[in-house]
Amino acid sequence: MEHTRISRLSVQLLAVDLLLTPVGLLMAMWLRSHVPLGRGGALPEEIVEVPWFVFPLALLCWASALVMAGAYDPQRVLRWYNEALRVVWGGSLGTILMAGSLFITYREMSR
């Protein structure tokens, strides 16, 4: 049985991603309520506010998607284009996981 050692850089990158995911979600909520987009303009904060359970759900979806895509595996991301492909694949998978999870758990959220 082969034991793979997890590099310190991979652990640090995962930790930074886990910290930045809720920050990004909070920034998206703030921006949607303050930046006038479309015909309706900026939306009231009550409309863009999400329940508390969305934050751990986002952490779980995004972290698992990036791990499954191999974004933290140093052997798979030796070249920049390999890393870019893994990150894009992980982001796409995370988006699908998040949308599917919200569709199942929180039906009131706008699609």
C-alpha positions as CSV (number, residue, x, y, z in Angstrom):
1,M,0.0,0.0,0.0
2,E,1.5,3.3,-1.1
3,H,1.4,6.2,1.3
4,T,1.2,9.7,-0.2
5,R,2.5,12.5,1.8
6,I,0.5,15.7,1.7
7,S,2.7,18.8,1.2
8,R,2.6,21.7,3.5
9,L,1.9,24.0,0.6
10,S,-1.2,22.0,-0.3
11,V,-2.5,22.2,3.2
12,Q,-1.9,25.9,3.3
13,L,-3.6,26.4,-0.1
14,L,-6.6,24.5,1.2
15,A,-6.7,26.5,4.4
16,V,-6.6,29.8,2.4
17,D,-9.4,28.6,0.1
18,L,-11.5,27.6,3.1
19,L,-11.0,31.1,4.5
20,L,-11.7,32.9,1.3
21,T,-14.8,31.0,0.3
22,P,-17.1,32.6,2.9
23,V,-15.4,36.0,2.4
24,G,-16.3,35.7,-1.3
25,L,-19.9,34.8,-0.5
26,L,-20.2,37.7,1.8
27,M,-18.7,40.1,-0.8
28,A,-21.1,38.8,-3.5
29,M,-24.0,39.5,-1.2
30,W,-22.7,43.0,-0.4
31,L,-22.0,43.8,-4.0
32,R,-25.4,42.6,-5.2
33,S,-27.1,44.9,-2.6
34,H,-25.0,47.9,-3.5
35,V,-24.1,47.8,-7.2
36,P,-27.0,48.7,-9.5
37,L,-27.2,45.9,-12.1
38,G,-29.9,45.5,-14.7
39,R,-33.2,47.3,-14.8
40,G,-34.0,46.8,-11.1
41,G,-30.8,48.2,-9.9
42,A,-29.3,47.2,-6.5
43,L,-31.4,44.8,-4.5
44,P,-32.4,45.4,-0.8
45,E,-30.2,43.5,1.7
46,E,-33.1,41.4,2.9
47,I,-33.4,39.9,-0.5
48,V,-29.8,39.0,-1.1
49,E,-29.2,37.7,2.4
50,V,-28.7,33.9,2.6
51,P,-29.4,31.6,5.6
52,W,-26.4,30.6,7.9
53,F,-26.3,27.0,6.6
54,V,-25.3,28.2,3.1
55,F,-21.8,29.1,4.4
56,P,-20.8,25.6,5.6
57,L,-22.5,24.2,2.6
58,A,-20.3,26.4,0.3
59,L,-17.2,25.4,2.2
60,L,-18.0,21.7,1.8
61,C,-18.9,22.0,-1.9
62,W,-15.9,24.1,-2.9
63,A,-13.3,22.3,-0.9
64,S,-14.5,18.8,-1.9
65,A,-14.7,19.9,-5.6
66,L,-11.2,21.3,-5.6
67,V,-9.8,18.2,-3.9
68,M,-11.6,15.9,-6.3
69,A,-10.3,17.9,-9.2
70,G,-6.7,17.4,-7.9
71,A,-6.0,21.1,-7.6
72,Y,-3.9,20.5,-4.4
73,D,-1.9,17.6,-5.8
74,P,1.6,18.8,-6.6
75,Q,2.3,16.0,-9.0
76,R,-0.6,16.9,-11.2
77,V,0.0,20.6,-11.4
78,L,3.6,20.8,-12.5
79,R,2.8,23.2,-15.4
80,W,0.7,26.3,-15.3
81,Y,-1.8,25.0,-17.9
82,N,-2.3,21.8,-15.9
83,E,-3.0,23.8,-12.7
84,A,-5.3,26.1,-14.6
85,L,-7.3,23.2,-16.0
86,R,-7.6,21.6,-12.5
87,V,-8.7,24.9,-11.0
88,V,-11.3,25.5,-13.8
89,W,-12.6,21.9,-13.5
90,G,-12.7,22.3,-9.7
91,G,-14.6,25.6,-9.9
92,S,-17.1,24.2,-12.4
93,L,-17.6,21.1,-10.2
94,G,-18.0,23.3,-7.1
95,T,-20.6,25.4,-8.9
96,I,-22.6,22.4,-9.9
97,L,-22.4,20.9,-6.4
98,M,-23.4,24.2,-4.8
99,A,-26.4,24.7,-7.2
100,G,-27.6,21.1,-6.7
101,S,-27.2,21.3,-3.0
102,L,-29.1,24.6,-2.8
103,F,-31.8,23.2,-5.1
104,I,-32.4,20.3,-2.8
105,T,-32.1,22.1,0.6
106,Y,-33.2,25.7,0.1
107,R,-35.9,25.9,-2.6
108,E,-36.7,29.6,-2.0
109,M,-33.3,30.8,-3.3
110,S,-33.4,32.4,-6.7
111,R,-31.9,30.3,-9.5
